[in-house]
Amino acid sequence: MIFKLEDVTVYFPYDNIYPEQYSYMLELKRALDAKGHCLLEMPTGTGKTIALLSLITSYALSKPENPIKFIYCTRTVHEMEKTLAELKLLHDYQTRQLGPAAKILAIGLSSRKNLCVNSRVLAAENRDSVDAACRKRIASWVRALAAENPNVETCEFFENYEKAASAAVLPPGVYTLQDLRAFGKQKGWCPYFLARHMIQFANVVVYSYQYLLDPKVAGIISKEMQKESVVVFDEAHNIDNVCIEALSVNVRRQTLEGATRNLNRMNQEIERFKATDAGRLRAEYNRLVEGLALRGNLPITDAWLSNPALPDDILKEAVPGNIRRAEHFLHVLRRLVQYLRGRLETENVEKENPVNFVASINAHAGIDQKALRFCYDRLHSLMLTLEITDTDEFLHIQTICDFATLLATYTRGFSIIIEPFDERMPHIPDPVLQLSCHDASLAIKPVFDRFQSVVITSGTLTPIDLYPRLLNFHPVVSRSFKMSLTRDCICPMVLTRGSDQLPVSTKFDMRSDPGVARNYGKLLVEMVSIVPDGIVCFFVSYSYMDEIIATWNDSGILKEIMQHKLVFIETQDVAETTLALDNYRTACDCGRGAVFFSVARGKVAEGIDFDGHYGRLVIMFGVPFQYTLSKILLARLEYLRDQFQIKEGDFLTFDALRQAAQCVGRVIRSKADYGMMIFADKRYSRHDKRSKLPGWILSHLRDAHLNLSTDMALHIAREFLRKMAQPYDKTGGGSRKTLLSQEDLEKMTNDGSINNMLY
């Protein structure tokens, strides 16, 4: 359908549109007009992605005099592929309507592991090994050697891409990762470097959060992006955690041992070069004296990860004299590693701010702040000089230099926390030194400053006023949308007690109560006997899930569950969990039915949809609070309280409830879908907890469903399932019209009733 949204003609690839999609597009357009940032919460299963893509591509088509680039950030490769598939459908529709004028170039960009077509490189087992295997074949010095010696292995795809030079371009179209690989194979070109080259010309780029938020990656991939770009962070409810992880570094004993091995190897290489090619080391020294940390613009093949500090915080001056000579720099790193090793030999938890820690390094190891700030760039320069290609072997020393550079660059928003063991396993010594970032606004600030519009959107952004404080920005539009439904296909319930009227909760003092485990088990036994197909259960942690399953196994509850449905369990092993999910789906497809045990904050809670018959009921056992004794969490809470006036209790509740909402939201993936949500913990009945759930869940949570026992929940579930078995009218009628055609939109716009629908 084609309709007017104020002064923009919107091309939407379906015959009907939901009212909330129309509202969403309108608010998004107002943010683009104002050239500002926005926060939009849209319920799951209401076509958020296609609404975003349609509006922004149509906006670009309607304003050809001001071309805008569209950067769409997703969390996972699976989400990236889904977004590109939607965009392909939209692009086909727009080209049918407008002809060649609508043609765009849209590409997805991922790591070498997902784009490489060289079978020998792909044989490496993980991402870092694939990167290193690629580098061994394409580094400038390897290719120079191969020109003289044909026995040196290079990559034919990269060589062909280089030979094609300016002819190596992608024709207009929408390219998924699979399409890029197929195009690369057909032309004999490297798809990874072709995609890297083409993102500066593409109208739409879809890639991971890290490509914008992690300075090490963004410095290489995204530095060419123009200011007139619209950046969308989809499923961005956890964006503050992504920002914090991008600027945090952990150092363990294994890191220091690996770093020592790296330094020994580099020392051998320096000695070898002194004997065979001393001129290289001398040339590097002279270059550093002149203030050139690197050799101007490096070939794309030699560029390693960028500096871990944010662009505005990187020193633009000469490398200090005491680390210019290669052997002097290695001595400095050895002293730093030795100092960190000594700090790990502690029996008590220690917390320091960066200023004191840098002063301590200076006093005990004789390394000043400026030398520390240059560690990363100096390491990069040395590895290029020594022609090191197996970068996966040097991750440990890279981590140490990351740590040194960040430590010496930032004085506020960070803490150094040294823990001799994990408090949950105090009998196992596992010392860790953590440079922990507490301020999410640091990593995202360059994105807000640089691009004209940044859109943060998800199904779970409640309370929406907390995100501008956490990320320190001022949105021009901040809006939460409800779900328009022809029937009440969502049935949330709060279960506060079992059949025996004993309260249920995962509060610390009740967690090991056998009565709670028994009542949780009885709830699930009753539900598996009446709910068809798939049931998903979320626990607050892996350890609690293991404990409950062991209790249920001993008491025979697990056996009772298995009589009705098969049981599958998420583990911390990705391959095992993927296999369990496949088998869970097979059990649901063949009518046997299944229960999937999962963990809030796990992989399944974030990225897997249980649509249709794969998820007819989801049970959230407990409130998924973070481990509140974690020293890093306590330091972050203190920082949020002092800097942003966010109370500890408010943040912890907000964080737990967004995770719970994310878990239960897995079961509703469209309006034709239906599912029940049981919040099994007495704390959900409290208004201060419950009010932080998204509005689209709260609007279906009746007062009568706030304080249920197992038998009452069972009765409500039976009634709900009976109601859902009736024929479904997807368009709705009268006052509950939930599917609008082009004629409906025109009529409502003309008579002004569109405004009543929106607000």
N, C-alpha and C positions, 0 to 999 in steps of 0.2 A: 504493500500500500504506500501511497505518496500523500503526505499532508504538510500543511504549513504550520510551523511553530514560530510565531511572531514573524521575523523577516527571513527565516531559514526554511527551505524546502527539504523535508526529511524523507529519505528513501529507506523504507522499512521492509524487510524481505518476506514478511508474513501478511496474511489477509486481515488479521485482527491484532489488536494491541490491548494489553492490560491497562486499566486506568493509572496504576502506580508507575508503569513504564513511561506513560505520557508525563506524569508529574516529575519523574526522575529526570527525563530529558529536559524539561522546562527549567528546573533548578540548575542542571548542569550547563545549559546554554547561558543562563544569567551569570554564572561564574566565569565562563569563557568570555562573555561580553565585557565583564568587569576586569578581565586579565588578572584574576585573583585565584586564591586556593579555596578548595571546598572539601567538606566532610559530608558524605551521604551514606546513610544506613538503609539498606534495601533488603527485605526478607528473602531468604533462600527460596529458590524455585520460582522466582517471578521474572526471569529473563533479564537480569541485570547486565550481563555481558553484551547481549545483542543490542540492548538499549544504548549502552555506552558507545559501542562501535558504530551504530547507525547515526547517532547524533554527531559524534566528532568527525566522522568521514563526510557526512552531509554538510556540516558546518564549514569544513575545509573546501568542499565543492562550491558552496554558495559565496565564498569570499576568496576567489582566486587571486585578487590583488594583494592579499596578505597570507601567503602560504604558511601553513603551520605543520609542524611535524608531530606525529602522535607516537608517544613511547608508552607501551603497555607492559607493566611489570607484574609477573606472577611468581608464586612461591615454588612451584614444581614444574618439571618438564611436562607432566601429564596435563596440567592446567594450561600450559603454553600451547600444546597441541590442540586442546579443545577450543581455545580462543582463536587460533589460526583457522580451524575448521569452520567456525562461525563466521569469521571474516571472509573466508572463501565464498561461502553461501551469499553473504551480503554483497560482495564485489561482483559476483555473477549477476545478481539482480540489478545492481546499479549500472553495469555495462549494458544490460538488456534495455534499460530505460533510457540511458543517455548516450550510448555508443562509446566511441574511443575517448571522449572527454572525461569519462569516469575512471579511466585506467589509472591504477596506482601500483607502486611497488611496495609490497609488505613482506617482511622476512622475520623468521624466528632465529635467535642466536643462542647457542648453548656451548658447552665445553667441547674440546676436541673429541672426547670419548663418545659424545652423541652425534658428532658430525663427520668424523674421520671415515674415509673409505679405503685406507691402506690396511690390508688384512694383517700385515706383519706388525704394524703399530698397534692395532686393536687387540692383538694377542696379549698385551699387558693387562694385568688384573684390575688395577684401579686408576682413578683419574690422574693422579700425580705421575704414575708410571707411564700412562699414555702420553702425557705432556712431555715427559723426558724422552720417551722413544721417538716422538716427533722431532724434538729439538736435536737429537743425535743425527737426524737425517737432513735437517734444513738449516742449521746454524751456518752463518756466512763463512766461517773458517772451514767447516766440513765440506761445503760446496766448492770452496776454493781448492781444497785438497783433492776433491773428486775430479776437478777439471784436469789435474795432472795425473791422477791415478784412478783409472776406471774401476778398480776393485773396491773403492770406497762406496759404501751404500748410501744412496740418497732416496728421496721420495719422488717418484715419477709424476705424481699428481701435482705436487708443488712446483716441480720444474716446468711442467706444461703450463701451469697458471702463470708463472713468471715470464715464460716465453710469449704468452698471449698478450702480456703487458696491458695496454689500455683497451684491448679488445675483450678482455675478460670482464664482461658485465652480465648482469641478469636482465633479461627482458621483463617488461611490466607483468605483474601478476602477484598472486599470494602464494608464498612458499613456506610449507611446513618443513620440519627438520628432514622428514622422509623425502620431500620434493627436492630439497637442497642436495641430499645425498645422491638421489637419482640423476639430477642435473649434472652434478660433479662427475659421476661415473660416465655419463653419456659424453661429456665434453673432455673427460680426462683431466679435469681441473680439481684443485683442492677445495672442497665446499666450505671448510672452516675459514680459510683466509679470504675466499671469495665473499662470504657473508660478512666478515670483519670489514672488508673494503667497502661493501655496498651499503652498510648501515648509515653512512654519512649521506647517501643519495636517496635512501628509502623514505617513503611517505609515512609508513607505519613500521615500527620496530617492536617486536615482542621478545622480552628476555627476563632474566631472573632479577629479583630485588638487588642482589649483590652487585650487579653491574652498574648500579647507581649509588648504592649506599656504602659499599666497602671500598675505601680509598685505594686499596692495593689493586683492585680490579677496575674500578671506575677510571683511574688515572690512565689506563691503557685503552679501554674500550669506549668510554663515553665522553672523553675530553673534547671531541669534535662536535658534539651535539649542539645545535643552534639554540639561542635563547627563546625564539618563537616556537617553543615546543609545549605540547600538553602532555604531562606525565600522569599516568594512572597507576596507583598501587591498588591492585585488586586483592580481596580477602585480607585486608590490612589490619585486622583486629590485633595482631601481634607485632605490628611494625616497630613499636618501641623496643621490644626484645631483639629484633633483627639489628636495629641501630646500635644497641649496646654490645651485642656479640661482635659486630664489625670492628670495634675499637678495644676489645678485651683480649688479653693474652695469658695463657697458662703455661707455667714452666714446671716440669717434674724432674725427678732424677734421671729418667730415661732421656729427657730432652738434653740434659747437661752431658750425659755420657755420649749421646749421638753428636753433640756439638764438639766435644773433645776429639772424636774420630774425624769429624769434618775438618777441624783445624790441623790435625796431623797430616791428613791427605793434602790439604792446601799448602802446607809447609813443604811437603815432598815436591809438589808441582812447582813451587817457587824455586827450590834448589835446582830442579831439572831445567827450568827456564834460564836460571843464572848461568848454567853450564852451556846451554845450547842457543839461547836467544835472549841475552841480557838486554838487548835494545828494546824489547817489548815493555819490560818493567820500567826502564828508564823513560820511555815515551809516556807511559801512564803517569809516572811521577811528575814529569814536566807539565802534562795536561792538568793535573791537580793543582800544581803551583799557579797556573794561569787561571784557576777558578772554574774549570770545566769539569764538573763531576762526572759527566758522561760525554761520549763523543758526538756532541750535537744531536742530530736526529739519527737514532739507531735504525738499522734495518728492522723491518717488522719481525723477522725471524729471530733476532737477538733480544728483542724487548722481553724482559722478565716481568714479574709483578712490579707494580709501581710502589712508591713510598707509602707506608702505612698511615702517615699523618695526613690530615686534610689539606687540600691544595693551598689555602691561604696561610697555613702554618709551617710550610716547608721553607727552610732558609735558602735564600738566593745569594750565596756567597761562597768563597773558596773553602775547600776542605781544610780543617786545622792541620798545622804542620806536624803534630805528633802522630797522625795516622796516615800521612801521605805515602810513606814507604810501606811496601807490602808487608815486610817482616815486622815493622813497628806496629802496624794495624793488628796483625795476628797476636802480638804480645799483649796488646790492649784487650783483645777479645778473650785471651787465656786468663788474664787477671779478672775480667768480668765474670767468666764462667766459674773461676775459683771462688770469687766472692759470693756468687749466688749459691754455690754448693755449700758454703759455710752457713748461709742464711737458712738453708733447708734443714740443717742439723739442729732444729729446735724442738723442744718438747711442749711448748705452749703456743697457743694461737697468737699471732702478732698482726697488728694493723698499723700502717704508716701512711702518711700522705706523700705524694711524689717529691715534694721539695726536700723533706727530711731524708728520704731514701737516696736521692741523688747526692745529698751532702754526705751521707754515710759511705756511698761508693767512692766519692772523692777522697774522703779521709782514710778509708781502708785499702782501696785499690789504686788510688792515684789517677782516677779517670774523671775529667771534668765534664760539665754538662754539655758543652759544645761538641766534644768528641762523641759523646753518647748520641746526640741528635743526628750526627752524620753517619752513624754505624750502618744504617740500611743502604744508603747510597754508595758508601765506600765498599761494602760487601758486593753490591751489584757490579760496580766497576771492576773489582778484583776478579770476580768470577768470569767476566767477559775477557779480561786480560789473560787469565789462565786457561781460557777456552774450555770451560767446564760445561758439558752437555747433560750429564745425568743429574739434573736438578732435583729429582725425587730423593736422591741420597743426601741432599744438603738442606732438607727441610728443618732440621734441628737448629743449625746455626742461623738459618733465616728467622726462626722463631725468636732466638736470643736477640738478634738485631732489630726485629720488630719491637720487642719488649723495650730495648734500650732507646730506640727512637721515640716511641710513644711516651715513655717515662720522662724523658728529658724535654719533650715538647709541651706537655700539658701540666698545669699546676692545679687546676680545679676540675671537679667532676670525676676524679679518679681516686682510687685507693689501692694500696698494695696490701694484700691479705695473705699471710703465710699460715697454712694449716698443717700440722704434723700427721693428721689422719682424718678420715671421713668420720664425723660424729656418729653416723649410723652404724659404722663398723670400727669401733675404737681399738679393737685388738689387732687390727692389720695396719702396720705403719705404711702410709702412702703420702709422704709430704708433697705439698703443692704450693707454689708461689703464684699468686694470681694478681695480674694488673687488671683491675676491674673498673670498667666505665659505668658510671651511675646516671649519666645525663644523655638520654636518647636524642635530645635536640642537637647535640654536637654533630653526629653523622649526617642528619637530614638537613641541617642548615644550608650547606652548599646547594642542595637540590632546590629548596625554597627560594634561595637568593638568585639562582641562576635561571630557572625556567619560569615562563610567564604564568602558567597555571598548573597546579599540582592537585590531583583529585585523589582523596583517600576514601575508599569505599569498601564495605563488607556487609554481611548480614548481622554482624554482632559488633556494634560500636557504642552500645549503651553503657554508662551515661556519656552521651556524645560531647558534653562540655569538658570532660576530663582530658581528651586528646589534645586540644590546643594548649593546655597547660603542660602536659607531658612533653610535647614536641615543640613548644615555645613558638607558635605561629598564630596568625590571625586570619581565620577563614572568612571569605566574603559571604559564603553560603554554608549553613550547617543545618541539616535536615534529616529527620528519621521518618520513613514511610511505613504505612500499615499495609496489610495484605487484604485485597478485596476478594471475597470468597462467595460462591453460590451456596456452599454448605460448610458446616463447621468440621473441616477435615483434619483439624489439629485438636488433640485432646490432652492438654497438660494436666497433671495431677501432682499434689504434694502429699506424699505418704509419711506420716509422722510416727506411726506405731504399727506393730504387728497384730496378728489375730488375737494374741494373748494380752493386748493393750499395753505391752511394754514399749517405751519409746525406742526409736531406731536412729542412730547417728554414727558418723565416723569421727566424732570428737575424740581427742586423744585419750581422755579418761574413760570413754565408752568403747573404744576401738577393739579391745581384746575381750569384751564381754561376750560370753558364749550365747547369751540371749539375743544379741544383735545379729550375730552370724546366723543363728537359727532362723530368726524372723526374715532376714534377707533371703535365705535359702527357701523358706516356705513361700515367700512372695513369688519367687521365680518358678517354683514347682507349680503353683496355682496358675500362673500366667502361661506357662508352656502348654498347659492342658486346654486353654481356650483360644489363644492367639494363633492364627494360621501363619505358615511360612517362617520368616526370619525375625529373630529378636536380637537386639544388640545391647550388651551390658557394659557400662563404663565404670571403672573403679578409680579411686583417687591416686593410686600408685602401683607399681609392679609388685612391691613387697606386700602391700595389703591384698592385692589380687591373689598372690601365691598363698598367703595365710588363709584367706577365705576358702579358696578352692580345696586346700588341704583339710580344713575343718569340715567342709561339705562332703568330701570324699570319705572321711572317717565316720561321719554320722549317717551315711547312706543317701544324703540328699542328691548328690551328683548322679547316683544310680537312678533315682526317681526321675530326674530331669532327662536322662538319656533314654528313658522308656518312651518319651514323647518326641524329643528332638536330639539331633547330634550336637556335640559341643566342640567348638573350635576356639583356640586361644592365641592372642597376639603375644609374641615374645620380642625381645630386643634384637633378635636376628632378622634382618630384612627379608632374606630368602625364605625363612620358615614362615614368617607372617604372610608373605605373598602366596605361598602354597596353601596356608590355612584359609585365606580369603577366597582363593579359587575353589577350594573344596566346599567352603560354606555356601558359595553361590550355586555350586552344582547340587548340593543337598536341598537348597530352596527351589531350584528349577525342577527337580524330579519329584517334588511333593513330600519329601521326607521331613522337611523343616529343619532349622538349625538355630543354635544360640552361639553368638560370637562374644567372647570375653575380651574386652579391650581396656585401655588405660587413657584417662584424660591427659593431655599434653603429649600423647604418643603419636606415631605416624598415622594410625587409622583415624584418630579424632580430628586430624587436621585436613587430610586430603582425600579420604575415601567416601564416596556417596553410597548410601544404602537405599536407593530409590525403589519404588514399586514394592514388589513382594519380598525384596531383600531386607526391608526394615519396616515391619508393622508396629513394632513397639521398641522404644529405647528406654532403658532404666539407668539412671545416674545414681549409683550407690555412693552417697556422701557428697560433701562439698569439696571440690578439688583445690584446696588451698595449697600454696607453695610450702615447702619445708621451712617453717618459720624460725628455726634456730640457725639457718644458714647464715654464716657471717657476711657473705656477699649481699644477700637479701637485706639483712639488717643495716648494712652500710648504705645500700641504695635507699631504703626507707628513711634513714636519717637525712640523706641528701635531699630527697623529695620534700621532706618536712621543712628543712631549713631554707631551700631555694625556691620552692614552688608552693609552699604552704598546703601541701597535700598530706592529710593525716594518714598514719600507718594503717589504721583499721579500714579507712575508706579505700586505700589502694589495694590492700590484700583482698577485700571483699569484691571490688571491681575486677581484679585479676582472676579470682576463683569463679565468679559468675560468668565472665566472658568465655572461660574454658568450658563451663557446664553448658552454656547456650550453644557453643560450637559443637559440642558432643551431640546434644539432642537435635540440633538442626540438621544432622546427617540424614534423618528419615524423611524429611519433606523436600523433594526435589522438583515438584511441579504442583500445579493446582489440582490436577486430576489424581494426585497421590493422596494417601491418607496415612496417619500414624498416631500412636499415643506416646506421650512422654511422661515418665514417672520420675519425679525428683524424690528419691527415698532418703530423707533426712529431716529430722524435726526442725532444723534451723531454717529451711526454706519457707516455713510458715511465718517467719518474722518479716515484717514489712521492710526493714532496712536491708535485708538480704534480697528478698524477692523483687524489690523495686529496681534492682540493677540488671534484671533480665530484659532482653529487647522487647519493645512495645508490641511487636507482632505475636510474641508468645503470651505476654501478659493480657492482651485483649481477649484471649481465649481461655484464660485461667479464671474459672468462676469461683466465687466465694465458697460455694458448697464443696469445692474440690481442694480446699486448702489444708484440711486437717483430717486426712483419711487413715483408716486402718486397712489391713490387707483385704478383708472380706468386702469392705465398702468399695475399694479400688477394683476388685474383681467384678462387682455388680455393675459399676460404671463402664468397665471395659466391655462387658457383654452387651450392654445397651449400645455403646458406641459402634461396635463391630456390626451389630444388627442394622443400625442406621446406615452405615457405610456400604452395606450390601445392596442397598436400593439403587435403581438406575440413576445415572449421574447426568445432569443437564449442565454442560460446560459453559454455555453462554449466559445463563441466568436470565431473570426476567424482572420486570417492574423496577423496584428501587435497588435491587441487588444485581444490576447488570455488571458483569465482570470481564466481558470480552467486547471490545468496541471495534466496529468496522469503520471504514473510511467515511461512510455516510453518517454514522453516529457521531463521529468526531466533528464533521462539518456542521451538523445540526446543533450540537452542544456548543460549539464555538459561536455560532450565529445568535443563539438565544441566551448566551451568557451562563448557561448551566454548567459549563466546564469548570468554572471557578468554584461552584459548590462541591463538585466532585473532588477537586484538588485539596480543598482546605477544610 
